[in-house]
Amino acid sequence: MEIPRHWRLKKQRYSLQGEICPHCENKIFPPREICPHCGSNARTTFTAGKGEKVYAFTPVAETASRV
């Protein structure tokens, strides 16, 4: 991943920011422009709090690439 993109997405990834669809009220993470449930625009952002639950995660490990 490029360094500027890493810093641009850092807050979103580490503070669990997503979007809420204003039409069907589903929470979308990672944020997307279109709701995958109803197909409308999802623009309202939210930050997960202490009452939220994480159902699945994927550990990310950096690997050394050889050129």
JOFENSUL-V102124 format. One record per residue. N is the residue number from 1. OMEGA is omega in whole degrees, 0 to 359 (none if undefined). Layout:
N|OMEGA  N|OMEGA
This chain:
1|179  2|182  3|179  4|180  5|178  6|182  7|179  8|183  9|185  10|182  11|180  12|184  13|188  14|176  15|178  16|176  17|178  18|179  19|176  20|178  21|181  22|183  23|183  24|176  25|176  26|176  27|185  28|176  29|356  30|183  31|178  32|179  33|182  34|178  35|180  36|182  37|184  38|176  39|179  40|179  41|178  42|185  43|182  44|182  45|174  46|174  47|182  48|180  49|182  50|180  51|182  52|179  53|174  54|183  55|180  56|176  57|178  58|176  59|180  60|179  61|177  62|177  63|178  64|179  65|179  66|181  67|none
